[in-house]
Amino acid sequence: MGCAMQWPLREGDMVEARRFVMAESFSMAPQGFGTIDRRAGLVGRASELRALEEALRHVHEDGKARTVTLSGATGIGKTRLVRDFLSKQRDTGGRAAPRVFRGSAREGGAAYDVFARVLRARFGIVEGMDAEAAKAQVRSQVAAVLEDRKVGDVCFFLGQLLELEFLDSPLIQAVRSDPQQMRLLRRAVIKRFLEADAWHVPQAMRDTSPDSTDQDGEKTSQRLKAAGRGPIVLVFDDLHWAHEESLDLLSYLVDSLDAPILTLCLGRPEMIARRDDW
């Protein structure tokens, strides 16, 4: 699934690479340092932060999806690095801050556990929330993004990942008995929603002047910037615990998303070992 690059990055690497790997085997610490010292040396390094910032900058400016994979042993500093990177995006010097949704896989979790956590963050679904209230919240937000187009199909598949039961549609009824067709339809619908969400400008933020109207999609990136709408950052943590179903869906998305979305994938080397094409 694309190239894997190890630290240290060279100038220009992030311009060319869509994905890179922070390998445990590389350490900035001098030889002879103990484990704790090596881990401390990997936390908060300016070069790694610059690489992540460069990736986000290209997403913001080009309107194209990018993916960064951080792989390393427990305690090497993956989560801290991403946390430091995201905290810096709160003060972007006039550039719209990204919308960040993150989730972590759990050992023994459900098939789409990590996606459920990311989507709960996206829809503001909190633990213990009434199922009907959660469904209403999902439906209203999906309708706002899609402007009432095919809301039922999208909610059905989002509900599968969120463990919320939505009514099916004639399309879903027609393919329900075919697991392969259901899988293909699920990933296409999830992709479509994420792309639509990334490009969506809420009505209250839109410039309705004639010269800003986007009829053919060519001005979409400019319209997002004019509205102060930042890109989306999706953070999938602890992917070594993720089920194959989640990794299959994530693999499809990072290869096919066409929208201003930065996807950050964090996990131990075991995750990479499971996926030869990552």
C-alpha positions in Angstrom: 0.0 0.0 0.0 2.4 2.6 -1.1 5.9 3.3 0.1 7.3 3.2 3.7 9.8 5.7 4.8 11.9 5.7 7.9 13.2 8.6 9.9 15.0 10.8 9.5 13.0 12.4 6.7 14.8 14.4 4.1 13.7 17.8 2.8 10.9 17.2 0.3 10.1 13.7 1.4 6.6 14.5 2.5 5.8 16.3 -0.8 6.4 13.0 -2.7 5.2 10.4 -0.2 1.6 9.8 0.7 2.5 7.5 3.6 5.6 7.0 5.8 6.5 4.8 8.7 8.2 5.8 11.9 10.2 2.7 12.6 11.1 1.5 16.0 14.5 0.5 14.8 15.6 4.1 14.3 16.5 6.2 17.3 17.7 9.7 17.7 19.5 8.8 21.0 23.2 8.1 21.1 24.4 4.5 21.4 24.5 3.4 25.0 21.4 5.2 26.1 18.9 3.1 28.0 15.3 2.3 26.9 13.8 5.2 28.8 16.4 7.6 27.3 15.7 6.4 23.8 12.0 6.8 24.2 12.4 10.3 25.6 14.5 11.2 22.5 11.7 10.2 20.2 9.1 12.5 21.9 8.5 16.0 20.6 11.2 16.1 17.9 10.9 19.1 15.6 11.7 17.2 12.4 8.8 14.8 12.9 6.4 17.5 13.8 7.5 19.4 10.7 6.8 16.3 8.6 3.3 16.0 10.0 2.7 19.7 9.5 3.9 19.5 5.9 1.4 16.7 5.3 -1.4 18.7 6.7 -0.4 21.8 4.8 -0.5 20.0 1.5 -4.0 18.6 2.4 -5.1 22.1 3.2 -3.7 23.7 0.1 -4.2 21.0 -2.5 -7.5 19.5 -1.3 -6.0 16.0 -1.6 -6.0 13.2 0.9 -2.8 12.1 2.5 -2.0 9.3 5.0 0.8 9.0 7.5 1.6 5.7 9.3 3.5 5.8 12.6 4.8 2.4 13.6 6.8 1.6 16.7 6.8 -0.3 20.0 4.7 0.7 23.0 6.1 3.8 24.6 8.2 5.0 21.6 6.2 8.2 21.4 3.7 7.7 18.6 0.6 9.0 20.5 2.5 11.8 22.1 3.9 13.0 18.8 0.4 13.1 17.3 -1.0 14.9 20.4 1.8 17.5 20.2 1.2 17.9 16.5 -2.6 18.4 16.9 -2.2 20.8 19.9 -0.1 23.0 17.6 -3.0 23.2 15.1 -5.2 25.2 17.5 -3.1 28.3 16.7 -2.7 28.1 12.9 -1.9 31.8 12.3 -5.0 32.6 10.3 -5.4 29.2 8.6 -8.5 27.3 9.5 -7.9 24.7 12.2 -8.6 21.1 11.2 -11.5 19.1 12.5 -10.0 16.1 14.4 -11.8 12.8 15.0 -9.9 10.0 16.7 -10.4 6.6 18.0 -8.4 3.6 19.3 -8.8 0.0 18.7 -9.3 -2.2 21.7 -8.0 -5.8 22.3 -11.1 -8.1 21.8 -13.2 -5.3 20.4 -15.9 -5.6 17.7 -15.0 -5.9 14.0 -15.3 -2.2 13.4 -14.5 -1.0 16.9 -11.9 1.6 15.9 -14.2 3.0 13.2 -17.0 3.2 15.7 -14.9 5.3 18.0 -13.8 7.6 15.3 -17.4 8.0 14.1 -18.7 8.6 17.6 -16.2 11.5 17.9 -17.5 12.8 14.5 -21.2 12.7 15.5 -20.7 13.7 19.2 -22.1 10.4 20.5 -21.1 10.0 24.1 -21.1 6.9 26.3 -24.5 6.0 27.7 -26.4 8.1 25.2 -29.9 6.8 24.4 -29.9 4.8 21.1 -32.8 6.7 19.6 -31.2 10.1 20.5 -27.9 8.9 18.9 -29.7 7.8 15.8 -31.5 11.1 15.5 -28.2 12.9 15.9 -26.5 10.9 13.2 -29.4 11.2 10.8 -29.7 15.0 11.2 -25.9 15.5 10.7 -25.8 13.2 7.7 -28.8 15.0 6.1 -27.0 18.3 6.6 -23.8 17.0 4.9 -25.6 15.3 2.0 -28.4 17.8 1.8 -31.0 15.0 2.1 -29.5 12.9 -0.7 -29.4 9.1 0.0 -29.5 9.7 3.7 -31.1 6.3 4.5 -28.4 4.2 2.8 -25.6 6.2 4.5 -27.2 6.0 7.9 -27.7 2.3 7.5 -24.0 1.6 7.0 -22.8 4.1 9.5 -25.2 2.5 11.9 -23.6 -0.9 11.3 -20.2 0.5 12.3 -21.7 2.5 15.3 -23.9 -0.5 16.4 -27.1 1.6 15.8 -29.9 -0.1 13.9 -31.4 2.0 11.0 -34.1 0.9 8.6 -32.8 -0.5 5.4 -33.7 0.7 1.9 -34.8 -1.1 -1.3 -31.2 -1.0 -2.4 -29.9 -2.7 0.7 -32.7 -5.2 0.7 -31.7 -6.2 -2.8 -28.1 -7.0 -1.9 -28.5 -8.0 1.8 -28.2 -11.7 1.0 -24.8 -11.2 -0.8 -22.0 -10.6 1.7 -19.6 -9.5 -1.0 -22.0 -6.9 -2.4 -22.8 -5.7 1.1 -19.0 -5.2 1.8 -18.5 -3.3 -1.5 -21.5 -1.1 -0.9 -20.5 -0.5 2.7 -17.1 0.8 1.9 -18.3 2.9 -1.1 -20.9 4.5 1.1 -18.5 5.3 3.9 -16.0 6.7 1.4 -18.7 8.9 -0.1 -19.8 10.3 3.3 -16.3 11.1 4.5 -15.5 12.9 1.2 -18.8 14.8 1.3 -18.2 15.7 5.0 -14.7 17.0 4.2 -16.0 19.2 1.3 -19.1 20.3 3.1 -19.5 24.0 4.0 -22.4 24.6 6.5 -25.1 26.9 5.1 -24.3 29.5 7.7 -20.7 29.7 6.6 -21.4 30.0 2.8 -20.7 32.9 0.6 -23.7 33.2 -1.6 -22.4 35.9 -3.9 -22.7 35.0 -7.6 -18.9 34.8 -8.2 -18.4 32.4 -5.3 -21.0 29.9 -6.4 -19.5 26.5 -7.1 -21.4 24.8 -9.9 -18.7 22.6 -11.3 -16.5 21.8 -8.3 -13.5 23.7 -9.5 -13.7 26.3 -6.7 -14.4 23.9 -3.9 -11.1 24.3 -2.2 -11.2 28.0 -2.4 -14.7 28.0 -1.0 -13.6 25.9 2.0 -10.8 28.3 2.7 -13.0 31.4 2.3 -15.5 29.9 4.7 -12.7 29.2 7.3 -13.4 25.5 7.0 -10.3 23.4 7.8 -9.5 19.8 6.6 -10.5 16.7 8.4 -7.9 14.7 10.4 -8.8 11.1 11.2 -6.6 9.4 13.9 -6.7 5.6 14.1 -4.7 4.5 17.1 -3.6 1.1 18.4 -4.2 -0.5 15.0 -2.3 -3.6 16.0 -5.5 -4.5 17.9 -7.8 -3.8 15.0 -9.8 -6.6 13.3 -9.1 -7.5 9.7 -12.5 -6.0 8.7 -11.4 -2.6 10.0 -7.9 -2.8 8.4 -9.6 -3.8 5.1 -11.9 -0.8 5.2 -9.1 1.6 6.3 -6.8 0.2 3.5 -9.5 0.9 0.9 -10.2 4.4 2.2 -6.5 5.6 2.3 -6.1 4.3 -1.2 -9.2 5.9 -2.6 -10.3 9.0 -0.6 -10.4 12.2 -2.8 -10.9 15.0 -0.4 -9.0 17.2 2.1 -8.5 14.5 4.7 -5.3 13.6 6.6 -5.4 10.1 8.0 -3.0 9.2 10.8 -2.5 5.5 11.4 -0.7 4.5 14.6 0.2 1.0 15.7 2.9 -1.4 16.7 5.0 -3.2 14.1 2.7 -6.2 14.4 0.1 -4.3 12.4 2.5 -3.7 9.5 3.6 -7.4 9.7 0.0 -8.4 9.2 -0.5 -6.3 6.1 2.3 -6.9 3.6 0.9 -4.2 1.3 0.6 -1.4 3.9 
